[in-house]
Every structure is written in C-alpha cells, then in structure tokens.
Amino acid sequence: MSATTSFGVMFRRDYAPELLAAYARRVEQAGFDELWVVEDLGYHGGFAQAVAALAATERITVGIGIAPAVARNAAFLAMEMATTARMFPGRFHMGLGHGVDTWMQQVGATPVSWLASLGEVTQTAKRIVAGENVTLDGRYVHLDHVQLVHPVVAPFTPPLVSYGVRQAKSIALARDVADGVILAECSGPAYVAETRATIGARSRLTVFVNATVDVAAARAEVDTRIAQGRFASQMRIYEGTDVDLGREIMISGPTDTWREQCDRLVAAGADAIVFVPLMTEPPSVLDDFIAARPTMA
C-alpha cells in the first residue's frame, strides 16, 4: 500500500446533523485523513455540514460528496467555496456532480445538457474563486462583472474540485476541467483502473467503498444497489463474469483483513479510500472503522 494513500470516513445522510461535530472529532482522533459529508435532496446541506465538521476539527480534510452543480448559481457557489477555503486553508475538498436526475426534476433544475451544465458551472465558479472578474452569457451561466472581494489567492490555495460522476464522458470532462474524480460506492478495482486510465496520473481519484464487518449485510446491500439503474455503469464491467460482487465492490469481514482488501483499490489507482457505512448501519459503526484504522499504516 502506498504511504501516500489517504483514508477517510463518510458521515451518512441518514444520521442526524447534530451528531456530526462529535463524529468528525472522533474521525480525526482516530488518525483518519478525511471526512466526507453528503448532500442529497431532503437531507442535509453540504456547505453547512462541511463548515461544522471543519470547525470541530484541526487537521483533517472535509469533502462534500457531492453537490449538484446545475442546481446552483455559479457566483454563489463560488462564494461558498472561497469562504470555506479561506476559513480552513488546505482542508476543504469540493465535490460536484450532475445530481440525481429525479431530484433535479423535483426542484426544476433539469438541464438540456447534463454535461455542458456541469462543465460551465464548474469552470465559471473556479474562475471566480481565483479572483477573476467574470462576465459570461453562456448556456447555463449568465453573469455581469462578478468578482469576489475575498478570492482564494496567495497565500491561500484554491480548494480541490472533484467530480462525482459515473459515465465515460463525464469522467473525461473531469480530466479536463476538474482536479479529480470521486467514484461512488460499488466501484470495484476493475472500474477504478478503467477510470484511472481515462483521467491520467495527474488527477486525484477518491473511491467511496462500503465497509462492514457483517458479510451477510454486505451481500444484501450489494443486491439492493446493483438492482438500481444508477449503478449500471459500474456494474457493466463485470457482465459475463463470475466475479463475487460481494467481495469485489465492498470491504467486509474482520477489520484486520481490510488492509488487504484496500490494497486492491490502491493498486488499481485509488489515491484516497473513504469507508462508507451500509445503509442499515447506525453511527456507532464508526467504532469498527476506528478499529480498522491502525491496520492501514
């Protein structure tokens, strides 16, 4: 395992927001490098969670995984990004994506082109964060001389911006306009390797992976997830094979075996591995993640 591999934990969307600060502190105290929060429609706001977790900790990186770009005005997105990056230098990782299509439909934000909207919002927000005075009459962004009073310029560094995407064209877009890619749960080593080949060595590759000591529960969740259409792009790579998906796309079993299972993802090209609780597991599952952390050194 590479000495530079970063390990993190996710705070699931199902957990009550008032638990986040204490959860974040425990993640940091256990020696993890990252904490990721979730922005899903009807649950918790991404920036509110990120700032709360950053304020409760001193060292770890906190990422939003992910915010739908098309649902935000690029200028106001840039304001949130810049403010967070300056308050917590070097510790904020911005995750952007298309958003779940049905949710975007619910809020009236369905774009004509998912790809164009993501690229345009991202590129514009990054320009504003960097201090540019931006005027643009694009397909999805319309701005007239927008400039930040407090941009992210030296001695501050811009936040990493990664795309949480699945489709080949979106991953290629991430290579061209973002700093990295976030692969959602159910991304096995073969899919990680394919993504790394597309984005090249420069881009950061963060892999979310369900991890549990309960093998039976892991297999049940695999069955639930692979039945959902949005995971089809990750599953197609295993069509016609006899791969045991329970072991291929999840980490399960005794915590002293997790390092070996993580090694497969690292060898495939992962820079960061983020342990994600199963949908059925409570916040106390963090105890298992903490037990596994010493084996990752």
C-alpha positions, 0 to 999 in steps of 0.5 A: 500500500502506498504511504501516500494513500489517504483514508477517510470516513463518510458521515451518512445522510441518514444520521442526524446533523447534530451528531456530526461535530462529535463524529468528525472529532472522533474521525480525526482522533482516530488518525483518519485523513478525511471526512466526507459529508453528503448532500442529497435532496431532503437531507442535509446541506453540504456547505453547512455540514462541511463548515461544522465538521471543519470547525470541530476539527484541526487537521483533517480534510472535509469533502462534500460528496457531492453537490449538484452543480446545475442546481446552483448559481455559479457566483454563489457557489463560488462564494461558498467555496472561497469562504470555506477555503479561506476559513480552513486553508488546505482542508476543504475538498469540493465535490460536484456532480450532475445530481440525481436526475429525479431530484433535479426534476423535483426542484426544476433544475433539469438541464438540456445538457447534463454535461455542458451544465456541469462543465460551465458551472464548474469552470465559471465558479473556479474562475471566480474563486481565483479572483477573476472578474467574470462576465459570461452569457453562456448556456447555463451561466449568465453573469455581469462583472462578478468578482469576489472581494475575498478570492482564494489567492496567495497565500491561500490555495484554491480548494480541490474540485472533484467530480462525482460522476459515473459515465465515460464522458463525464469522467473525461470532462473531469480530466479536463476541467476538474482536479479529480474524480470521486467514484461512488460506492460499488466501484470495484478495482476493475472500474477504478483502473478503467477510470484511472486510465481515462483521467491520467496520473495527474488527477486525484481519484477518491473511491467511496467503498462500503465497509462492514464487518457483517458479510451477510449485510454486505451481500444484501446491500450489494443486491439492493444497489446493483438492482438500481439503474444508477449503478449500471455503469459500474456494474457493466464491467463485470457482465459475463463474469463470475466475479463475487460482487460481494467481495469485489465492490465492498470491504467486509469481514474482520477489520484486520483483513481490510488492509488487504482488501484496500490494497486492491483499490490502491493498486488499481489507482485509488489515491484516497479510500473513504469507508462508507457505512451500509445503509442499515448501519447506525453511527456507532459503526464508526467504532469498527472503522476506528478499529480498522484504522491502525491496520492501514499504516 
